[in-house]
Amino acid sequence: MSEAPRCYPGDGGISAMRADIQAALGRLGEAQAQLRAAFPADWTGAGASTFTDVVLSVLHHSQSVDRALRVADHAAAVADAELEARLAGGTV
């Protein structure tokens, strides 16, 4: 049986799982900022109103994704700590 991958590499980094989640959070934050910047400032009328409604809806849903990613990051941190303790000979 092969050894489980170490969660915390020798350089003090984080697991690949957490790094991926944190990268997704960063990209989501960038996307949210771009959406906020997309609101029509000098545009009026039905098209602007519809566009604003759609952007607000996407932002609303992105906040749910953000919360879910933060929960996943916390769960990954707990899993990392448990694996690190197990590899160090501790108990979990």
PDB file of N, CA, C and O in Angstrom:
ATOM      1  N   MET A   1       0.847  -1.183   0.000  1.00  0.00           N
ATOM      2  CA  MET A   1       0.000   0.000   0.000  1.00  0.00           C
ATOM      3  C   MET A   1       0.888   1.240   0.000  1.00  0.00           C
ATOM      4  O   MET A   1       1.828   1.334   0.789  1.00  0.00           O
ATOM      5  N   SER A   2       0.599   2.167  -0.862  1.00  0.00           N
ATOM      6  CA  SER A   2       1.412   3.374  -0.930  1.00  0.00           C
ATOM      7  C   SER A   2       1.038   4.327   0.202  1.00  0.00           C
ATOM      8  O   SER A   2      -0.077   4.310   0.723  1.00  0.00           O
ATOM      9  N   GLU A   3       2.003   5.143   0.552  1.00  0.00           N
ATOM     10  CA  GLU A   3       1.786   6.110   1.629  1.00  0.00           C
ATOM     11  C   GLU A   3       0.844   7.215   1.154  1.00  0.00           C
ATOM     12  O   GLU A   3       0.897   7.640   0.000  1.00  0.00           O
ATOM     13  N   ALA A   4      -0.007   7.666   2.050  1.00  0.00           N
ATOM     14  CA  ALA A   4      -0.928   8.761   1.718  1.00  0.00           C
ATOM     15  C   ALA A   4      -0.123  10.020   1.431  1.00  0.00           C
ATOM     16  O   ALA A   4       0.931  10.226   2.034  1.00  0.00           O
ATOM     17  N   PRO A   5      -0.598  10.865   0.524  1.00  0.00           N
ATOM     18  CA  PRO A   5       0.137  12.097   0.228  1.00  0.00           C
ATOM     19  C   PRO A   5       0.153  13.010   1.442  1.00  0.00           C
ATOM     20  O   PRO A   5      -0.840  13.137   2.159  1.00  0.00           O
ATOM     21  N   ARG A   6       1.287  13.638   1.657  1.00  0.00           N
ATOM     22  CA  ARG A   6       1.378  14.574   2.781  1.00  0.00           C
ATOM     23  C   ARG A   6       0.572  15.824   2.446  1.00  0.00           C
ATOM     24  O   ARG A   6       0.631  16.356   1.338  1.00  0.00           O
ATOM     25  N   CYS A   7      -0.168  16.263   3.428  1.00  0.00           N
ATOM     26  CA  CYS A   7      -0.996  17.450   3.211  1.00  0.00           C
ATOM     27  C   CYS A   7      -0.163  18.714   3.182  1.00  0.00           C
ATOM     28  O   CYS A   7      -0.405  19.611   2.374  1.00  0.00           O
ATOM     29  N   TYR A   8       0.812  18.780   4.058  1.00  0.00           N
ATOM     30  CA  TYR A   8       1.624  19.984   4.164  1.00  0.00           C
ATOM     31  C   TYR A   8       3.026  19.663   3.673  1.00  0.00           C
ATOM     32  O   TYR A   8       3.814  19.051   4.395  1.00  0.00           O
ATOM     33  N   PRO A   9       3.340  20.070   2.453  1.00  0.00           N
ATOM     34  CA  PRO A   9       4.677  19.797   1.920  1.00  0.00           C
ATOM     35  C   PRO A   9       5.746  20.421   2.805  1.00  0.00           C
ATOM     36  O   PRO A   9       5.446  21.271   3.644  1.00  0.00           O
ATOM     37  N   GLY A  10       6.968  20.009   2.621  1.00  0.00           N
ATOM     38  CA  GLY A  10       8.070  20.508   3.437  1.00  0.00           C
ATOM     39  C   GLY A  10       8.216  22.016   3.423  1.00  0.00           C
ATOM     40  O   GLY A  10       8.756  22.591   4.368  1.00  0.00           O
ATOM     41  N   ASP A  11       7.750  22.662   2.380  1.00  0.00           N
ATOM     42  CA  ASP A  11       7.889  24.120   2.300  1.00  0.00           C
ATOM     43  C   ASP A  11       6.795  24.853   3.064  1.00  0.00           C
ATOM     44  O   ASP A  11       6.712  26.080   3.000  1.00  0.00           O
ATOM     45  N   GLY A  12       5.954  24.113   3.788  1.00  0.00           N
ATOM     46  CA  GLY A  12       4.901  24.758   4.572  1.00  0.00           C
ATOM     47  C   GLY A  12       3.675  25.116   3.756  1.00  0.00           C
ATOM     48  O   GLY A  12       2.818  25.866   4.222  1.00  0.00           O
ATOM     49  N   GLY A  13       3.582  24.589   2.547  1.00  0.00           N
ATOM     50  CA  GLY A  13       2.434  24.894   1.697  1.00  0.00           C
ATOM     51  C   GLY A  13       1.170  24.199   2.157  1.00  0.00           C
ATOM     52  O   GLY A  13       1.152  23.532   3.191  1.00  0.00           O
ATOM     53  N   ILE A  14       0.131  24.359   1.390  1.00  0.00           N
ATOM     54  CA  ILE A  14      -1.149  23.716   1.706  1.00  0.00           C
ATOM     55  C   ILE A  14      -1.390  22.590   0.710  1.00  0.00           C
ATOM     56  O   ILE A  14      -0.700  22.485  -0.304  1.00  0.00           O
ATOM     57  N   SER A  15      -2.361  21.762   1.005  1.00  0.00           N
ATOM     58  CA  SER A  15      -2.656  20.642   0.110  1.00  0.00           C
ATOM     59  C   SER A  15      -3.150  21.158  -1.239  1.00  0.00           C
ATOM     60  O   SER A  15      -3.641  22.281  -1.356  1.00  0.00           O
ATOM     61  N   ALA A  16      -3.007  20.311  -2.246  1.00  0.00           N
ATOM     62  CA  ALA A  16      -3.485  20.669  -3.588  1.00  0.00           C
ATOM     63  C   ALA A  16      -4.986  20.913  -3.571  1.00  0.00           C
ATOM     64  O   ALA A  16      -5.489  21.779  -4.287  1.00  0.00           O
ATOM     65  N   MET A  17      -5.703  20.145  -2.750  1.00  0.00           N
ATOM     66  CA  MET A  17      -7.157  20.301  -2.651  1.00  0.00           C
ATOM     67  C   MET A  17      -7.507  21.720  -2.183  1.00  0.00           C
ATOM     68  O   MET A  17      -8.350  22.389  -2.781  1.00  0.00           O
ATOM     69  N   ARG A  18      -6.853  22.167  -1.111  1.00  0.00           N
ATOM     70  CA  ARG A  18      -7.136  23.519  -0.611  1.00  0.00           C
ATOM     71  C   ARG A  18      -6.656  24.578  -1.585  1.00  0.00           C
ATOM     72  O   ARG A  18      -7.321  25.598  -1.766  1.00  0.00           O
ATOM     73  N   ALA A  19      -5.523  24.356  -2.209  1.00  0.00           N
ATOM     74  CA  ALA A  19      -5.012  25.333  -3.179  1.00  0.00           C
ATOM     75  C   ALA A  19      -5.999  25.512  -4.327  1.00  0.00           C
ATOM     76  O   ALA A  19      -6.234  26.632  -4.783  1.00  0.00           O
ATOM     77  N   ASP A  20      -6.575  24.409  -4.792  1.00  0.00           N
ATOM     78  CA  ASP A  20      -7.564  24.491  -5.875  1.00  0.00           C
ATOM     79  C   ASP A  20      -8.814  25.240  -5.431  1.00  0.00           C
ATOM     80  O   ASP A  20      -9.347  26.062  -6.177  1.00  0.00           O
ATOM     81  N   ILE A  21      -9.282  24.960  -4.221  1.00  0.00           N
ATOM     82  CA  ILE A  21     -10.474  25.643  -3.703  1.00  0.00           C
ATOM     83  C   ILE A  21     -10.195  27.133  -3.558  1.00  0.00           C
ATOM     84  O   ILE A  21     -11.023  27.964  -3.930  1.00  0.00           O
ATOM     85  N   GLN A  22      -9.022  27.471  -3.013  1.00  0.00           N
ATOM     86  CA  GLN A  22      -8.690  28.879  -2.834  1.00  0.00           C
ATOM     87  C   GLN A  22      -8.503  29.588  -4.172  1.00  0.00           C
ATOM     88  O   GLN A  22      -8.836  30.765  -4.305  1.00  0.00           O
ATOM     89  N   ALA A  23      -7.974  28.878  -5.158  1.00  0.00           N
ATOM     90  CA  ALA A  23      -7.863  29.463  -6.501  1.00  0.00           C
ATOM     91  C   ALA A  23      -9.250  29.725  -7.081  1.00  0.00           C
ATOM     92  O   ALA A  23      -9.480  30.758  -7.710  1.00  0.00           O
ATOM     93  N   ALA A  24     -10.169  28.791  -6.867  1.00  0.00           N
ATOM     94  CA  ALA A  24     -11.548  28.979  -7.347  1.00  0.00           C
ATOM     95  C   ALA A  24     -12.194  30.178  -6.664  1.00  0.00           C
ATOM     96  O   ALA A  24     -12.908  30.949  -7.304  1.00  0.00           O
ATOM     97  N   LEU A  25     -11.947  30.336  -5.365  1.00  0.00           N
ATOM     98  CA  LEU A  25     -12.478  31.503  -4.651  1.00  0.00           C
ATOM     99  C   LEU A  25     -11.919  32.796  -5.241  1.00  0.00           C
ATOM    100  O   LEU A  25     -12.646  33.777  -5.401  1.00  0.00           O
ATOM    101  N   GLY A  26     -10.640  32.794  -5.561  1.00  0.00           N
ATOM    102  CA  GLY A  26     -10.028  33.980  -6.161  1.00  0.00           C
ATOM    103  C   GLY A  26     -10.624  34.316  -7.518  1.00  0.00           C
ATOM    104  O   GLY A  26     -10.926  35.473  -7.808  1.00  0.00           O
ATOM    105  N   ARG A  27     -10.792  33.285  -8.349  1.00  0.00           N
ATOM    106  CA  ARG A  27     -11.380  33.519  -9.677  1.00  0.00           C
ATOM    107  C   ARG A  27     -12.832  33.971  -9.566  1.00  0.00           C
ATOM    108  O   ARG A  27     -13.286  34.817 -10.336  1.00  0.00           O
ATOM    109  N   LEU A  28     -13.558  33.403  -8.605  1.00  0.00           N
ATOM    110  CA  LEU A  28     -14.947  33.818  -8.403  1.00  0.00           C
ATOM    111  C   LEU A  28     -14.997  35.279  -7.975  1.00  0.00           C
ATOM    112  O   LEU A  28     -15.849  36.034  -8.444  1.00  0.00           O
ATOM    113  N   GLY A  29     -14.097  35.681  -7.094  1.00  0.00           N
ATOM    114  CA  GLY A  29     -14.040  37.079  -6.668  1.00  0.00           C
ATOM    115  C   GLY A  29     -13.770  38.020  -7.831  1.00  0.00           C
ATOM    116  O   GLY A  29     -14.368  39.092  -7.927  1.00  0.00           O
ATOM    117  N   GLU A  30     -12.866  37.614  -8.713  1.00  0.00           N
ATOM    118  CA  GLU A  30     -12.578  38.423  -9.905  1.00  0.00           C
ATOM    119  C   GLU A  30     -13.809  38.523 -10.801  1.00  0.00           C
ATOM    120  O   GLU A  30     -14.116  39.594 -11.324  1.00  0.00           O
ATOM    121  N   ALA A  31     -14.507  37.410 -10.974  1.00  0.00           N
ATOM    122  CA  ALA A  31     -15.717  37.410 -11.809  1.00  0.00           C
ATOM    123  C   ALA A  31     -16.791  38.304 -11.197  1.00  0.00           C
ATOM    124  O   ALA A  31     -17.484  39.027 -11.913  1.00  0.00           O
ATOM    125  N   GLN A  32     -16.928  38.253  -9.876  1.00  0.00           N
ATOM    126  CA  GLN A  32     -17.916  39.106  -9.212  1.00  0.00           C
ATOM    127  C   GLN A  32     -17.575  40.575  -9.418  1.00  0.00           C
ATOM    128  O   GLN A  32     -18.466  41.388  -9.662  1.00  0.00           O
ATOM    129  N   ALA A  33     -16.303  40.920  -9.323  1.00  0.00           N
ATOM    130  CA  ALA A  33     -15.890  42.310  -9.536  1.00  0.00           C
ATOM    131  C   ALA A  33     -16.193  42.754 -10.966  1.00  0.00           C
ATOM    132  O   ALA A  33     -16.643  43.878 -11.186  1.00  0.00           O
ATOM    133  N   GLN A  34     -15.948  41.881 -11.929  1.00  0.00           N
ATOM    134  CA  GLN A  34     -16.252  42.222 -13.321  1.00  0.00           C
ATOM    135  C   GLN A  34     -17.747  42.404 -13.527  1.00  0.00           C
ATOM    136  O   GLN A  34     -18.170  43.291 -14.269  1.00  0.00           O
ATOM    137  N   LEU A  35     -18.544  41.573 -12.876  1.00  0.00           N
ATOM    138  CA  LEU A  35     -20.001  41.722 -12.991  1.00  0.00           C
ATOM    139  C   LEU A  35     -20.461  43.041 -12.383  1.00  0.00           C
ATOM    140  O   LEU A  35     -21.309  43.729 -12.951  1.00  0.00           O
ATOM    141  N   ARG A  36     -19.899  43.395 -11.223  1.00  0.00           N
ATOM    142  CA  ARG A  36     -20.281  44.669 -10.592  1.00  0.00           C
ATOM    143  C   ARG A  36     -19.927  45.847 -11.494  1.00  0.00           C
ATOM    144  O   ARG A  36     -20.655  46.837 -11.556  1.00  0.00           O
ATOM    145  N   ALA A  37     -18.804  45.728 -12.189  1.00  0.00           N
ATOM    146  CA  ALA A  37     -18.376  46.800 -13.095  1.00  0.00           C
ATOM    147  C   ALA A  37     -19.227  46.849 -14.360  1.00  0.00           C
ATOM    148  O   ALA A  37     -19.179  47.834 -15.097  1.00  0.00           O
ATOM    149  N   ALA A  38     -19.999  45.809 -14.617  1.00  0.00           N
ATOM    150  CA  ALA A  38     -20.787  45.728 -15.853  1.00  0.00           C
ATOM    151  C   ALA A  38     -22.135  46.428 -15.765  1.00  0.00           C
ATOM    152  O   ALA A  38     -22.850  46.507 -16.763  1.00  0.00           O
ATOM    153  N   PHE A  39     -22.494  46.935 -14.594  1.00  0.00           N
ATOM    154  CA  PHE A  39     -23.790  47.608 -14.490  1.00  0.00           C
ATOM    155  C   PHE A  39     -23.825  48.804 -15.425  1.00  0.00           C
ATOM    156  O   PHE A  39     -22.854  49.557 -15.506  1.00  0.00           O
ATOM    157  N   PRO A  40     -24.924  48.986 -16.127  1.00  0.00           N
ATOM    158  CA  PRO A  40     -25.020  50.097 -17.081  1.00  0.00           C
ATOM    159  C   PRO A  40     -25.119  51.440 -16.357  1.00  0.00           C
ATOM    160  O   PRO A  40     -26.126  51.729 -15.712  1.00  0.00           O
ATOM    161  N   ALA A  41     -24.074  52.257 -16.466  1.00  0.00           N
ATOM    162  CA  ALA A  41     -24.053  53.543 -15.776  1.00  0.00           C
ATOM    163  C   ALA A  41     -24.851  54.606 -16.535  1.00  0.00           C
ATOM    164  O   ALA A  41     -25.652  55.327 -15.942  1.00  0.00           O
ATOM    165  N   ASP A  42     -24.632  54.695 -17.817  1.00  0.00           N
ATOM    166  CA  ASP A  42     -25.279  55.736 -18.619  1.00  0.00           C
ATOM    167  C   ASP A  42     -26.327  55.155 -19.553  1.00  0.00           C
ATOM    168  O   ASP A  42     -26.672  55.773 -20.560  1.00  0.00           O
ATOM    169  N   TRP A  43     -26.821  54.010 -19.238  1.00  0.00           N
ATOM    170  CA  TRP A  43     -27.739  53.282 -20.101  1.00  0.00           C
ATOM    171  C   TRP A  43     -29.073  53.203 -19.384  1.00  0.00           C
ATOM    172  O   TRP A  43     -29.133  52.792 -18.225  1.00  0.00           O
ATOM    173  N   THR A  44     -30.125  53.585 -20.052  1.00  0.00           N
ATOM    174  CA  THR A  44     -31.449  53.545 -19.437  1.00  0.00           C
ATOM    175  C   THR A  44     -32.400  52.790 -20.352  1.00  0.00           C
ATOM    176  O   THR A  44     -32.077  52.477 -21.498  1.00  0.00           O
ATOM    177  N   GLY A  45     -33.556  52.513 -19.827  1.00  0.00           N
ATOM    178  CA  GLY A  45     -34.564  51.838 -20.632  1.00  0.00           C
ATOM    179  C   GLY A  45     -34.743  50.393 -20.216  1.00  0.00           C
ATOM    180  O   GLY A  45     -34.125  49.907 -19.269  1.00  0.00           O
ATOM    181  N   ALA A  46     -35.614  49.720 -20.961  1.00  0.00           N
ATOM    182  CA  ALA A  46     -35.964  48.337 -20.634  1.00  0.00           C
ATOM    183  C   ALA A  46     -34.757  47.409 -20.745  1.00  0.00           C
ATOM    184  O   ALA A  46     -34.589  46.508 -19.923  1.00  0.00           O
ATOM    185  N   GLY A  47     -33.928  47.623 -21.745  1.00  0.00           N
ATOM    186  CA  GLY A  47     -32.741  46.775 -21.912  1.00  0.00           C
ATOM    187  C   GLY A  47     -31.799  46.888 -20.733  1.00  0.00           C
ATOM    188  O   GLY A  47     -31.273  45.885 -20.251  1.00  0.00           O
ATOM    189  N   ALA A  48     -31.583  48.120 -20.263  1.00  0.00           N
ATOM    190  CA  ALA A  48     -30.703  48.330 -19.113  1.00  0.00           C
ATOM    191  C   ALA A  48     -31.291  47.694 -17.868  1.00  0.00           C
ATOM    192  O   ALA A  48     -30.572  47.100 -17.064  1.00  0.00           O
ATOM    193  N   SER A  49     -32.585  47.821 -17.713  1.00  0.00           N
ATOM    194  CA  SER A  49     -33.255  47.236 -16.551  1.00  0.00           C
ATOM    195  C   SER A  49     -33.154  45.715 -16.561  1.00  0.00           C
ATOM    196  O   SER A  49     -32.859  45.100 -15.537  1.00  0.00           O
ATOM    197  N   THR A  50     -33.398  45.119 -17.709  1.00  0.00           N
ATOM    198  CA  THR A  50     -33.305  43.660 -17.833  1.00  0.00           C
ATOM    199  C   THR A  50     -31.877  43.195 -17.593  1.00  0.00           C
ATOM    200  O   THR A  50     -31.648  42.212 -16.890  1.00  0.00           O
ATOM    201  N   PHE A  51     -30.919  43.902 -18.177  1.00  0.00           N
ATOM    202  CA  PHE A  51     -29.516  43.551 -17.996  1.00  0.00           C
ATOM    203  C   PHE A  51     -29.134  43.631 -16.519  1.00  0.00           C
ATOM    204  O   PHE A  51     -28.459  42.742 -15.999  1.00  0.00           O
ATOM    205  N   THR A  52     -29.567  44.695 -15.846  1.00  0.00           N
ATOM    206  CA  THR A  52     -29.285  44.857 -14.421  1.00  0.00           C
ATOM    207  C   THR A  52     -29.882  43.714 -13.617  1.00  0.00           C
ATOM    208  O   THR A  52     -29.232  43.178 -12.719  1.00  0.00           O
ATOM    209  N   ASP A  53     -31.113  43.338 -13.932  1.00  0.00           N
ATOM    210  CA  ASP A  53     -31.754  42.215 -13.229  1.00  0.00           C
ATOM    211  C   ASP A  53     -30.958  40.922 -13.400  1.00  0.00           C
ATOM    212  O   ASP A  53     -30.783  40.162 -12.448  1.00  0.00           O
ATOM    213  N   VAL A  54     -30.483  40.683 -14.608  1.00  0.00           N
ATOM    214  CA  VAL A  54     -29.714  39.461 -14.876  1.00  0.00           C
ATOM    215  C   VAL A  54     -28.390  39.483 -14.116  1.00  0.00           C
ATOM    216  O   VAL A  54     -28.007  38.488 -13.500  1.00  0.00           O
ATOM    217  N   VAL A  55     -27.697  40.609 -14.158  1.00  0.00           N
ATOM    218  CA  VAL A  55     -26.417  40.714 -13.449  1.00  0.00           C
ATOM    219  C   VAL A  55     -26.626  40.528 -11.952  1.00  0.00           C
ATOM    220  O   VAL A  55     -25.847  39.835 -11.297  1.00  0.00           O
ATOM    221  N   LEU A  56     -27.674  41.144 -11.405  1.00  0.00           N
ATOM    222  CA  LEU A  56     -27.965  40.969  -9.975  1.00  0.00           C
ATOM    223  C   LEU A  56     -28.262  39.512  -9.644  1.00  0.00           C
ATOM    224  O   LEU A  56     -27.843  39.017  -8.598  1.00  0.00           O
ATOM    225  N   SER A  57     -28.972  38.831 -10.513  1.00  0.00           N
ATOM    226  CA  SER A  57     -29.278  37.418 -10.295  1.00  0.00           C
ATOM    227  C   SER A  57     -28.008  36.576 -10.294  1.00  0.00           C
ATOM    228  O   SER A  57     -27.826  35.716  -9.432  1.00  0.00           O
ATOM    229  N   VAL A  58     -27.136  36.825 -11.256  1.00  0.00           N
ATOM    230  CA  VAL A  58     -25.879  36.072 -11.318  1.00  0.00           C
ATOM    231  C   VAL A  58     -25.034  36.360 -10.076  1.00  0.00           C
ATOM    232  O   VAL A  58     -24.445  35.445  -9.500  1.00  0.00           O
ATOM    233  N   LEU A  59     -24.972  37.624  -9.662  1.00  0.00           N
ATOM    234  CA  LEU A  59     -24.225  37.964  -8.446  1.00  0.00           C
ATOM    235  C   LEU A  59     -24.811  37.261  -7.225  1.00  0.00           C
ATOM    236  O   LEU A  59     -24.073  36.762  -6.376  1.00  0.00           O
ATOM    237  N   HIS A  60     -26.126  37.224  -7.143  1.00  0.00           N
ATOM    238  CA  HIS A  60     -26.785  36.545  -6.022  1.00  0.00           C
ATOM    239  C   HIS A  60     -26.384  35.068  -5.988  1.00  0.00           C
ATOM    240  O   HIS A  60     -26.026  34.544  -4.934  1.00  0.00           O
ATOM    241  N   HIS A  61     -26.444  34.412  -7.126  1.00  0.00           N
ATOM    242  CA  HIS A  61     -26.080  32.990  -7.181  1.00  0.00           C
ATOM    243  C   HIS A  61     -24.588  32.784  -6.913  1.00  0.00           C
ATOM    244  O   HIS A  61     -24.195  31.780  -6.319  1.00  0.00           O
ATOM    245  N   SER A  62     -23.768  33.726  -7.346  1.00  0.00           N
ATOM    246  CA  SER A  62     -22.328  33.591  -7.109  1.00  0.00           C
ATOM    247  C   SER A  62     -22.006  33.687  -5.620  1.00  0.00           C
ATOM    248  O   SER A  62     -21.025  33.105  -5.158  1.00  0.00           O
ATOM    249  N   GLN A  63     -22.827  34.419  -4.868  1.00  0.00           N
ATOM    250  CA  GLN A  63     -22.615  34.489  -3.420  1.00  0.00           C
ATOM    251  C   GLN A  63     -22.878  33.138  -2.771  1.00  0.00           C
ATOM    252  O   GLN A  63     -22.209  32.772  -1.805  1.00  0.00           O
ATOM    253  N   SER A  64     -23.842  32.399  -3.291  1.00  0.00           N
ATOM    254  CA  SER A  64     -24.094  31.044  -2.788  1.00  0.00           C
ATOM    255  C   SER A  64     -22.911  30.131  -3.094  1.00  0.00           C
ATOM    256  O   SER A  64     -22.507  29.320  -2.260  1.00  0.00           O
ATOM    257  N   VAL A  65     -22.365  30.270  -4.292  1.00  0.00           N
ATOM    258  CA  VAL A  65     -21.194  29.472  -4.664  1.00  0.00           C
ATOM    259  C   VAL A  65     -20.014  29.839  -3.767  1.00  0.00           C
ATOM    260  O   VAL A  65     -19.267  28.963  -3.330  1.00  0.00           O
ATOM    261  N   ASP A  66     -19.846  31.128  -3.494  1.00  0.00           N
ATOM    262  CA  ASP A  66     -18.773  31.587  -2.616  1.00  0.00           C
ATOM    263  C   ASP A  66     -18.899  30.937  -1.238  1.00  0.00           C
ATOM    264  O   ASP A  66     -17.918  30.427  -0.697  1.00  0.00           O
ATOM    265  N   ARG A  67     -20.094  30.955  -0.681  1.00  0.00           N
ATOM    266  CA  ARG A  67     -20.303  30.336   0.641  1.00  0.00           C
ATOM    267  C   ARG A  67     -19.994  28.846   0.601  1.00  0.00           C
ATOM    268  O   ARG A  67     -19.369  28.320   1.521  1.00  0.00           O
ATOM    269  N   ALA A  68     -20.423  28.166  -0.448  1.00  0.00           N
ATOM    270  CA  ALA A  68     -20.170  26.724  -0.565  1.00  0.00           C
ATOM    271  C   ALA A  68     -18.672  26.440  -0.686  1.00  0.00           C
ATOM    272  O   ALA A  68     -18.177  25.481  -0.096  1.00  0.00           O
ATOM    273  N   LEU A  69     -17.954  27.258  -1.439  1.00  0.00           N
ATOM    274  CA  LEU A  69     -16.510  27.072  -1.558  1.00  0.00           C
ATOM    275  C   LEU A  69     -15.813  27.309  -0.224  1.00  0.00           C
ATOM    276  O   LEU A  69     -14.843  26.623   0.097  1.00  0.00           O
ATOM    277  N   ARG A  70     -16.294  28.270   0.552  1.00  0.00           N
ATOM    278  CA  ARG A  70     -15.693  28.521   1.872  1.00  0.00           C
ATOM    279  C   ARG A  70     -15.939  27.350   2.826  1.00  0.00           C
ATOM    280  O   ARG A  70     -15.070  27.008   3.628  1.00  0.00           O
ATOM    281  N   VAL A  71     -17.112  26.742   2.740  1.00  0.00           N
ATOM    282  CA  VAL A  71     -17.391  25.542   3.540  1.00  0.00           C
ATOM    283  C   VAL A  71     -16.464  24.410   3.090  1.00  0.00           C
ATOM    284  O   VAL A  71     -15.911  23.689   3.921  1.00  0.00           O
ATOM    285  N   ALA A  72     -16.298  24.259   1.785  1.00  0.00           N
ATOM    286  CA  ALA A  72     -15.401  23.224   1.262  1.00  0.00           C
ATOM    287  C   ALA A  72     -13.961  23.475   1.700  1.00  0.00           C
ATOM    288  O   ALA A  72     -13.241  22.531   2.022  1.00  0.00           O
ATOM    289  N   ASP A  73     -13.536  24.736   1.715  1.00  0.00           N
ATOM    290  CA  ASP A  73     -12.183  25.066   2.158  1.00  0.00           C
ATOM    291  C   ASP A  73     -11.995  24.686   3.620  1.00  0.00           C
ATOM    292  O   ASP A  73     -10.961  24.135   3.997  1.00  0.00           O
ATOM    293  N   HIS A  74     -12.991  24.980   4.436  1.00  0.00           N
ATOM    294  CA  HIS A  74     -12.910  24.610   5.858  1.00  0.00           C
ATOM    295  C   HIS A  74     -12.828  23.089   6.011  1.00  0.00           C
ATOM    296  O   HIS A  74     -12.022  22.583   6.792  1.00  0.00           O
ATOM    297  N   ALA A  75     -13.655  22.374   5.270  1.00  0.00           N
ATOM    298  CA  ALA A  75     -13.634  20.906   5.341  1.00  0.00           C
ATOM    299  C   ALA A  75     -12.279  20.362   4.883  1.00  0.00           C
ATOM    300  O   ALA A  75     -11.764  19.409   5.468  1.00  0.00           O
ATOM    301  N   ALA A  76     -11.707  20.957   3.851  1.00  0.00           N
ATOM    302  CA  ALA A  76     -10.392  20.521   3.378  1.00  0.00           C
ATOM    303  C   ALA A  76      -9.321  20.802   4.425  1.00  0.00           C
ATOM    304  O   ALA A  76      -8.405  20.000   4.609  1.00  0.00           O
ATOM    305  N   ALA A  77      -9.433  21.939   5.112  1.00  0.00           N
ATOM    306  CA  ALA A  77      -8.469  22.257   6.171  1.00  0.00           C
ATOM    307  C   ALA A  77      -8.548  21.234   7.297  1.00  0.00           C
ATOM    308  O   ALA A  77      -7.521  20.802   7.821  1.00  0.00           O
ATOM    309  N   VAL A  78      -9.755  20.850   7.668  1.00  0.00           N
ATOM    310  CA  VAL A  78      -9.932  19.834   8.712  1.00  0.00           C
ATOM    311  C   VAL A  78      -9.346  18.503   8.248  1.00  0.00           C
ATOM    312  O   VAL A  78      -8.640  17.836   9.004  1.00  0.00           O
ATOM    313  N   ALA A  79      -9.637  18.118   7.013  1.00  0.00           N
ATOM    314  CA  ALA A  79      -9.101  16.861   6.472  1.00  0.00           C
ATOM    315  C   ALA A  79      -7.578  16.900   6.421  1.00  0.00           C
ATOM    316  O   ALA A  79      -6.917  15.912   6.741  1.00  0.00           O
ATOM    317  N   ASP A  80      -7.024  18.035   6.020  1.00  0.00           N
ATOM    318  CA  ASP A  80      -5.565  18.178   5.990  1.00  0.00           C
ATOM    319  C   ASP A  80      -4.975  17.995   7.382  1.00  0.00           C
ATOM    320  O   ASP A  80      -3.990  17.278   7.555  1.00  0.00           O
ATOM    321  N   ALA A  81      -5.579  18.642   8.370  1.00  0.00           N
ATOM    322  CA  ALA A  81      -5.073  18.550   9.745  1.00  0.00           C
ATOM    323  C   ALA A  81      -5.165  17.119  10.268  1.00  0.00           C
ATOM    324  O   ALA A  81      -4.253  16.643  10.944  1.00  0.00           O
ATOM    325  N   GLU A  82      -6.252  16.442   9.960  1.00  0.00           N
ATOM    326  CA  GLU A  82      -6.414  15.055  10.406  1.00  0.00           C
ATOM    327  C   GLU A  82      -5.373  14.149   9.762  1.00  0.00           C
ATOM    328  O   GLU A  82      -4.779  13.306  10.434  1.00  0.00           O
ATOM    329  N   LEU A  83      -5.154  14.319   8.475  1.00  0.00           N
ATOM    330  CA  LEU A  83      -4.168  13.489   7.792  1.00  0.00           C
ATOM    331  C   LEU A  83      -2.765  13.794   8.298  1.00  0.00           C
ATOM    332  O   LEU A  83      -1.968  12.878   8.503  1.00  0.00           O
ATOM    333  N   GLU A  84      -2.462  15.045   8.495  1.00  0.00           N
ATOM    334  CA  GLU A  84      -1.144  15.432   9.006  1.00  0.00           C
ATOM    335  C   GLU A  84      -0.916  14.823  10.388  1.00  0.00           C
ATOM    336  O   GLU A  84       0.175  14.327  10.670  1.00  0.00           O
ATOM    337  N   ALA A  85      -1.932  14.855  11.249  1.00  0.00           N
ATOM    338  CA  ALA A  85      -1.802  14.260  12.584  1.00  0.00           C
ATOM    339  C   ALA A  85      -1.592  12.753  12.480  1.00  0.00           C
ATOM    340  O   ALA A  85      -0.771  12.185  13.200  1.00  0.00           O
ATOM    341  N   ARG A  86      -2.321  12.121  11.599  1.00  0.00           N
ATOM    342  CA  ARG A  86      -2.194  10.675  11.418  1.00  0.00           C
ATOM    343  C   ARG A  86      -0.798  10.320  10.906  1.00  0.00           C
ATOM    344  O   ARG A  86      -0.193   9.353  11.369  1.00  0.00           O
ATOM    345  N   LEU A  87      -0.292  11.094   9.958  1.00  0.00           N
ATOM    346  CA  LEU A  87       1.037  10.836   9.414  1.00  0.00           C
ATOM    347  C   LEU A  87       2.131  11.105  10.441  1.00  0.00           C
ATOM    348  O   LEU A  87       3.200  10.498  10.392  1.00  0.00           O
ATOM    349  N   ALA A  88       1.860  12.010  11.362  1.00  0.00           N
ATOM    350  CA  ALA A  88       2.828  12.332  12.410  1.00  0.00           C
ATOM    351  C   ALA A  88       2.756  11.338  13.566  1.00  0.00           C
ATOM    352  O   ALA A  88       3.532  11.426  14.518  1.00  0.00           O
ATOM    353  N   GLY A  89       1.827  10.397  13.479  1.00  0.00           N
ATOM    354  CA  GLY A  89       1.707   9.389  14.522  1.00  0.00           C
ATOM    355  C   GLY A  89       0.741   9.753  15.619  1.00  0.00           C
ATOM    356  O   GLY A  89       0.633   9.041  16.617  1.00  0.00           O
ATOM    357  N   GLY A  90       0.041  10.850  15.448  1.00  0.00           N
ATOM    358  CA  GLY A  90      -0.948  11.258  16.440  1.00  0.00           C
ATOM    359  C   GLY A  90      -2.263  10.546  16.214  1.00  0.00           C
ATOM    360  O   GLY A  90      -2.395   9.711  15.320  1.00  0.00           O
ATOM    361  N   THR A  91      -3.214  10.886  17.025  1.00  0.00           N
ATOM    362  CA  THR A  91      -4.551  10.322  16.863  1.00  0.00           C
ATOM    363  C   THR A  91      -5.504  11.420  16.474  1.00  0.00           C
ATOM    364  O   THR A  91      -5.288  12.596  16.769  1.00  0.00           O
ATOM    365  N   VAL A  92      -6.538  11.023  15.820  1.00  0.00           N
ATOM    366  CA  VAL A  92      -7.550  11.988  15.375  1.00  0.00           C
ATOM    367  C   VAL A  92      -8.866  11.614  15.994  1.00  0.00           C
ATOM    368  O   VAL A  92      -9.871  12.286  15.762  1.00  0.00           O
TER     369      VAL A  92
END
